[in-house]
Amino acid sequence: MTRWMIYRWMTYRMMDPMIRWTTWLWLLGVLLGVTTAAPGRTPPADVLFINGTVHTLDDRQPRAEAVAVRRGRIVFVGSTAEAMTYRGPRTRLVDLAGAVMYPGFTDAHCHLFGIGERELTLNLEGTSTRAAFLAAIADRVAQTPKGEWIVGRGWIETFWTPPTFPTAAELDAIAPEHPVFLVRADGHASVVNTLALRQAGIDPQTPNPPGGDILRDATTGQPTGMLIDRAQDLVRRLLPRLSPEDYERAAIAGAQRELSLGWCTIHNAGSSLLETNLLRRLCRTGAIRLRVYNAAANRPAEVADMFRRGPIIGEANGRFTMRTIKAYMDGALGSRGAALLAPYADADTTGLFLTPPDELRALCRQALRAGIQIQTHAIGDRANRQVLDIYEQVLAEVPPAQRRVRDPRWRIEHAQILHPSDIPRFAQLGVIASMQPSHAISDLHFAPRRLGLERLAGAYAWRALLDGKAIIAGGSDAPVERGEPLIEFYAAVTRKDLTGFSGAGWHPEQAVSRLEALKMLTLWPAYAAFEENTAGTVAVGKRADFTVLSDDLLTIPEADILRVRCLMTIVGGEVVFRAKEPATGNSAPPTAPTRNDSGNKPDERRAPKPHDRRREQVGAAGRPLDAGVDHGAKQSPSQPPAVERF
């Protein structure tokens, strides 16, 4: 008898009798399980998805017709005929009827609460002229009691004529008795009126806070009403706080919207403790069916809690994971807060650092030893170089043997403007570029003015990064952008705005292939979340997360990409969103005002009016609330369930 066998026997003899009895029952269950899975018998699936085109992104089997799912995992990928061998008396059949299934789309960078909160406050998205912007505010003022705050988000001046920031004086004319706080679409600048400035104590003598800028009139020195980055906090601290109920409504509304667009997973870029705890609870209770890869905000309380608690991985049946901290290096390009190596082409500034480099360096050291991922917002070329320098230094200081996770997969969020010499460093350091393709087609209308044509060579450089063997995790940055996966896919492969326009010097060679764009929304975000073994492709053993669209993104004409509809979103084998109408392939692309890169006359072409996309909301159990079939009803063992069709 070997020493190992003697050890096991002695261990068994020392067990509590109840534990020994439980062990025998467990072994018996294993044996019975083997018996029921004897050769020649296929354990039935919970659900079969059949008669579709399945793009698996699995190199061993790139295409299939059907998928079988059991207990939220994929157990078969192949033909419909073979999939039917997994059909049992209680197996649900979903007939894809020629629709196209993809690995579940992942938004690698968005702000879930911002998406929901945008609907709870004044939504200024789409105010394509200064007059429309002011009219929307005036309408809200008319509905709001005097003295109460007017709070909103979503304006962007680059489409206005002239494309200049709004001012406190303009707001005073329509809201003299309401304090006003309106956040630019990028979240890195706000405009306030004189009453808000007065209540915050901001006057010509107020110094700029670290990492912020109070814009002032060049002649009088009076604040113009524009607050950049950290200067917004001077007024933000005065705003009425959302109630816990408001936060919950925002989170649920944001999650439902994401599911309706085809997102199965989101990487939520920076949460407070309140938001984190709420998200965990909503994921546990099933109120949110979306998978959430959450990042803690880089603030003292949130960081301390993260290091005290450690990573949370796969909580709520894989719905909630939190193992990363979101830091900021600089601001945004549109508000001239992005940190550049040389001054802006249209202003005498090089932007701002929001986090002192020594502070980020210390955070990275601590995170590397604790197994915490770091993702850092960096837009300008100076900010990106600074973050790469810090990452490189800390990775050299802390050898793999001293790391909790040998491959930390640190990320740079946005990575928009890069010096060409820094592009190869992403792959060399193993740094993931977390980028949002829609930024390129929004920014093409003002980035040439901010940067000049020469620096556009390193702007939104997807092709160069991929050729250098870097990983790009694609996202949307909603609510900064619209947040729609089809817009992100379209932007990545066309590098044109929603009307087909692309400005001079916009480097069309930096576009990516359709297969690469698909990986940017599936496999590569899974890698960025350490989940490539459980998500990102349609393969046996992986999560049954799928996005079903009306058309094939890999083959349809470029102009038709924005007409594609999301038909179904499936998370863990459950249909959590289903389009109400059958696929017609004729929904029109979203529209957006555009102008050429000189900021003059808008492009005259117009996209068709959007199709009326009636959506069907899905309950916590993953069933349509108004479905005609009661999927929860008991099925007769002798009568297989009816096939579900579009």
N, C-alpha and C positions, 0 to 999 in steps of 0.2 A: 504494500500500500504506500503510495507516495505521500510526501509531507503535505501536499496540497489537499489530498483526500482526507488525511487525518485531521487537518485543520477544519475542513468543511464539516466532518462528522462531529467534532467536538463543539463547533459553533452551533450545529443543529441541536445537540443534546442540551446545550445551555439556554436554548430559546424558551421563552414563556410558552406554556402549553397552548394558549389561545393563538399565539403567533404561529406555532407549528401547525395547528389545525388550519389556519388561514392560508399558510403556505401550501398545504396539500390541496386545498380547494382551488388555489390559483393554478397549480400544476394540472389539476383535473380539467380546469377550464381551457388551458392551453391545448391539452390533448383532444378535448372535444372540438376546439376550434380547428385543429388540424384535420379532424375527421370530417367536419362539414365542408372543408375546403379541399376535399380529396381530388385527385387528378380527374379531369373530365367534367368537373362542375365549376362554373364561374360564379363567384358570389355576386349577387345582383347589385347594380348601382342604385344610388338614390335618384339620380337624374341623368338623362341622356340628351345631349344636344346633337341633332342629326341634320343631314342634308344641307350643310353649309360649306363655305370655303373658309378653312381655318389656316391662318398664317401663324405658325408656331414659333418662329424665330429659333427653332432647335435645328442646328445644322444636320443632325442625323435624320430628320424628318421634317423638312421645311413646310410641307402642306399636308392637310388632311381634310376629311369631310365631317368627322364626328368626334365627340369627346364624351367619355363616361366619368361621372363624379360620384365618389362615395365619401361621406363624412367630411365634406369640404375640400377634399383632395382629388386630383386627377388620377384615375386608375387605368384609363385607356385613351389613346389617341390614334385614329386611323380612319377606316372606311365606315360608312353607315351600316353596311351589312355585318361587319365584324362587331360594331358597337352593339348591335341588337342582341348579341349573345349575352350581354350584361343586363338585359331586360328581365325584371322580375315582376311579381304581381303588384308591388307597390312602387315600382319605378315610374317617375314622371318623365314623359317624353316632350321635348321642346323641339319643334320642327323649325329650323332656321330658314327654310324655304329659299335657299340661295343667298341669304345674307352672309356677311363676311365677319368672322370672329378673329379677334386679335388677343394677345396677352393683355390683361387689364392695364389700362393706361394709368400712369403715375405722374402727378404734377410735382416735380422735384423742388418747387419753391413757390409757395403761396402763403397768404395770411387769412386763415379761415375766419377769424373773428372780424377782420376788416371787410371780408366779402359780405358777411351777414349784417354788420353795422352799417354798411353803405345803404342798405335797404331801410334801416331804422332812422336814418338822419336824412339831410338834404343831399340827394344824389345828383351831382353836377356833371356826371359822365355824359358826353355827347353834346355839351353846350359849345357848339363849334364856332360861335361868334361872341364877341364881347357883349353885344346886345342881348343875346340869348342867356348868357351867364347872369347879367344884371337882372333880366326879367324873371329868371328862376328864383333869385334871391328876393326880389320885390314880392313875388307871389307868396313865398314862405313868410315874409314879414307881415303881410296882410292877414295871415292866419295865426299869428303868434302874439300873445299878450305882450304889452310894452314891458321892457326891462328883462325879458327872458332871452336866453342865448339863441342865436341862429348858428347852427353847427352843420357843416357839410364837407363833402370831399368829391374830387373827381375832375376839377377844372384843369385845363392845360392851355396855356396862352399861345403855343406855337402855331395853332391853326387860326388865330385871330388876325385881324388887320387893324393896326400894326401888331406884330407878335410880341407885345410887351406885357410885363406883369401888371395886374390890376393894382389899384391903390386904395388907401384908406379914404381918400377924398371921394372916390367913386362910390364906395360903400356908404359913406356918410350921407350922400344925397338920397339914398333910398332906405337907409336904416339908421336914422340919427338917434333913436331911442332904444335900440337893441344892440347889445354887444355881439359882434360877428367874428366867427373863427372858421375859415374855409381852407381846407387842406388841398394842396395841389395833388394831382393824380399820383405822383411818385411818392408822396408821403414825406418828402424832404424839404418842403417849404409850405408856408401858409400865408394868407393875407387876412389882416384884421382891420377893423375900423377904428376910428379915434376913440370911441367909448371903450373898446377893449384895451387899447393902448393905455388909456387913462387908468382903468381899473387895475392893470398890471404894473403901473408905475413906470412905464417906459417913456422916456423923454430924450431930448438931444444929448443929455449927459450920461445916459445909461450905457455902461460898457458892454461890449459884446461878450457873451458867456463863452467859456472854452468849447470849441467845436461848433460854434454858432455865429450868425451874422445878422445884425439888425440893419437892413438897408435904409439909407438916409438920402435925403435930397442933397444934391451936390452943391446947391447954393445956400440953402438955409440950415442944413444939418438936421432938419426935422425927420423923424422916422416916416418912411413912405407907407408903412403898413405891411411890408413884406418881411417875414421872419424866416431865416434859413436854418435848417437842421436844428441844433440844440437851442437856438433862440426861440423856437416854437414853445419850448417848455415854460417860458416866462408867462405865457398866456394859458397854455394847456392846463396848468395846475388849477386854474380858476373855473374850468368847465364843470357843469353838473356831472356827477358820476352816474354811470349806468348802474341800474340795479342788478342784483344777481339774476333776476328773471329776464332782464334785457340781454345779459350776456348769454343766457341759455337759449333765448330765442334767436340771437345772432348766430350762435354755433350751429343750431339745428337747421336754420335757414340756409346758412352757408354750405353745410354738408349736403342738404337736399339738392341745392343747385349744382354742386360738383358731381353728384351721382347722375343727374339728368344730362350732364354734358359728356358722360362716358368715363370720368375719372373713377378709378377703384381705390386709389391710394393717393394721399397728399403728404408732402413734407411741409409741415407747418413751421414757418420760419420765425420762431421767437415768441415764447409765451411767458406771461407773468405766472406767479404761483396760483392766483385765482383762476386764470384760464386753464392752466395745466390740470388742476384738481377737477374743474368742471368737465374738461374733455375726458379725463379718466372715468368719471362717473357716467357720462353719457355713452361712452363706449361700452362700459360694463353692463349698463341696463339695456343696451340695444337701441337707444334713442338715436344714436349715430351708427349707421351701418358702414360708413366709409372707414377704410384703414387710415390711421394717423401715425405718421412718423414725426414726433414732436421735438422741437428744439427749445431749450430754456433760453430766455433773454439774458444777455450779459449784464446783469445787475446784481448787486451784492447779495440780496436775499435769495434770488433765483439760483445764482452760482453756488452759494453755500449749501442750499438744499440739494442741488444736484450732486455735489461731492459727498455730502453726508449720506444720501440715499443710494447713490450709485445708479448704474443703468437699469432701466425697466425695459425688458425685452419680451415681446409677444404676449402682453397682458390682454385680457378679455378675448381669448381665443384668437390671438394674433391681431386684434384690432388696434392696439395701442402699444407703441414703442417709443422710448425716450432715452437717448444715449448721446445727445449732442448739445452743444452750447452755440448760440448765434451771437457773433460779435460784429461790430461795425468798424471799418477802417476810415471810410469817407462818406460823402453825401451822394447826390445825384447829378447827372450831367445837365439836365434841363434847368435846374435851379443854380447851376454853377458851383455846386458843393463837391463835385467829384474832384479828387486830388490829381493834378496833372504835373508832368515833369516840366512842362513849359507853360507860360500863361495862356489863358483862353484867347482864342482868336478875336473874340468880340467883347472882352472885358479885361481889365487890369487885375487879374487874380489867378491864382493857381489852385483854388479850391481849399478844402478843409480836411484835416484829420479829426475824426470823431473820438478815437481811442488813442491815447498815448502809446507809442510803440513798445515802451518798456512794460506797460500794463498788459498788452496783448501777449508779449513774450512770456511773462510770468504765468498767465493763464494757460498758455500752451504747454509749458513745462508741467504744471500740475495735472492738466488733462491727460497728457501722454502717460504719466505714471498711473493714473486712475482708470484708464480705459475709456475716456470720454472723447468723442469726436468733436472737432472744432470746425465750424463753418463761419467764414468771415466775409461780410459784405465788402466788396472792393469794385469800384467802377472805373476810376481814372487810372492811367498808366503808372503814375507815381504810387497810388494806393496798392495796386496789384504787385508792383515790384517790392514795396515795403512788406506786404504779407508774405510773398514768396521768400524774401530774405529772412523773415522771422521764422517761418516754417523750416527753412533749410537749417538755420542755426540751432533750433531746438531739437530737430530730428538728429542732428550730429551730436548734440550734447547728451541726449538720452538714448543709449544704445538699445536694440531690440530686447535684450535680456532684462532691461529695467522697465519695460513697458507692460502694462496689463494686456494690451492688444498689440501684437507685433506690427500689424499693418493698420495704421490709424485711419487711413482714408480721409484725411483732412480735405476740406473743400474751400473753394473761393466762390462765393455767391455773386453772380452776374459776370464778372471777368470781362467787362464790356470793352474797355480800351486797353490794349496791351502794346508795349514796345515790342517790335519783332524779335529782339534778342531774348525776351522773357518767355516767348511761346514754348520753346523746347523744355523749359524748366518744369512745366506741369507734369509731363510724363517722367522726367528724370527724378522728380521728388515724389511721384505717386500722388500728386494733388489732383483732385477732381474739379473740373470746371463745371459749375452749376449755372447754366445759362438759360435765358428765356428768349427764344427766337423772335417773338413778337416785338421785343424792344428794338430790334434792328429796323423793322418796317414802320415803327412809330417814330423812332429817332432820326430816320433818314430825312425827315422834314426840317430838322433843326441842327443835327450834329455837324454838318459841314460848316455852319456858321460858328458853332462853339469851338470846333477843332481845327478848321482849315482842311483842305483836301489831303495834305501830306499825311496827317495822322490817321486818316481813314484806313490806311493800309493795315493797321492793327486793330481795327474796330470790328467787334462781333466776328472774330476770325475763326469760325467753326471749322472750315476746311483745313486751315493751317494747324489747328490743335489736333484734329483727327489724324492728319498726315504725320504729326509728331508723336502719334500713339497715345495721346491723352484720352481720358474718358470724359464725355460730356453728358451730364444729367440734365435733361430738358424740363423746363417748367414754364409757368405763365406769369408769376409775380402778381396774380390777382390779389387785391382789386386795383393795383396800379395799371394792369392791362385787363382786357376783357375776360381772360381766364379760360378760353375755349381751346380744347386740344386740336381741333381742326385748323384753327388759326395758327397755332404753334407749328403744326406739321407743314402747313402751306408756306409760312414764313421761312422755315428752314430749307425747303427745297426750291423756293422761287426767289427769295430775297427781294420781293416786291411788296408794295402795300396792297390793300384789299381791292384796289381798282386796277392793279397790274402795273402801277407806276414804280419806277426805280430811278433815283437821281444820278447825276453825273458823279463819277468817282466812287460809286457805292460797291465796287468789287463783287460783281456777280460770281466770280470764280470761288468765292468763299461759301457758296451754297453747298448743301450736302445731298447725297443720293436719298431716294425714298426709303430704302432699307435702313440707311443710317438714321434718318429722321424718325423712323419707327422705333429703332433701338433707343434713341434719345428719350422717348416717352415710355419705355417699357424696361428693357434689360439693363440699361445703364443707370437709371434711377434705383433699380433694385440693388445693383452693385454698390451704389453710393450709400445705401442703407444697410449694407452687409447682408442682403437678402437674396443674392443671386442664386442660392441653392433652393429657395422656396418660392421665388417669384420671378417675373420677367420673361418667361417663355411658357409655352403650352407643352408640358412634358409630364410624364407619369411621375407621381410623387409630389408635384408642386401644388400650390394653392389653386383652387378653381376660381380664379379671378379673370374675368373676360370682359372685353368691350366689343359689342356687336354693332356694326355700322351697315348702312344701306348699300355701300359701294366699296370697291377694292381700291384702297389708297395707293397701291403699288402699280396699278395699271391704268386708271382713269386719266383723261386729259387734265393737264395742270389747271385749266380754267374751271374744272368741275369739282375740285377738291373742297371748296367752300360750300358746295351744294349738298355735300354728304350729310346724312342725318344719323344721329345716335338712336339705335332701335332698342338696345338693351344694355344694361350694366349689371354684371353678375359678380358678387363677392362671396367667396366661400361656397360656391355652388347655388346661392340664393339669388333669384332675380330681384334686385333692389330698385331697379328702374326699368320701365317698359314704355316705349312710345305708344301713344294711343292710336295713331293712324298707321296703316301699312306703309311699307317703304315705297316711295314713288321716285326718289332720286331727283326731284325737281325743286327742292327747297333752295332758296337763293342765298348767296353769300351775304354776310353782314356788311354794312356800309360804314364808311368813316370819311370825314372830310380830309382832303389831302392838299398839299401844296408842294411846289417844286423846292429844290434844295436852296434856292436863294431866298425863300420865304415870301415870294411875290404871289402871283395869281394862282389860285387853286387849280389842280388838274381838272379839266372839264368833263372827263369821263365819269360816268356814274354806274355804280353797281345796281342790279335789279333790287326791287323792294324785297325785304325779307319775307320768306314764307311764314305763314302762321303755324308755328310749331306747338300744337297742343300737347301738353305733357301730362302724364299720369303719375301722381305721387304714390309712393310705395310705403307701406307701413313697416313697423319695427320688425315684423316677422319675415319681411322680404316679399310680401304679397301685395299686389295692387289693391288699393283701398276700395276701388269700385269695380273690381274684376267681375266678369260674369260667371266665372267658375270658382267654386269654393274649394281651393286647394287644400284647405285644412280638414275637409270632410273625410271620413273614413272610407277606404276603398275596399271593395270586396276582393278577397284573396284570389278568387277565380276569374276576376274581370280586370285586366290591366287598365290603368287610367287612360283617359282619352288623350290624344296628342294635342299639345298646345301649339297654336299657330299664330302668326302675325295677322 
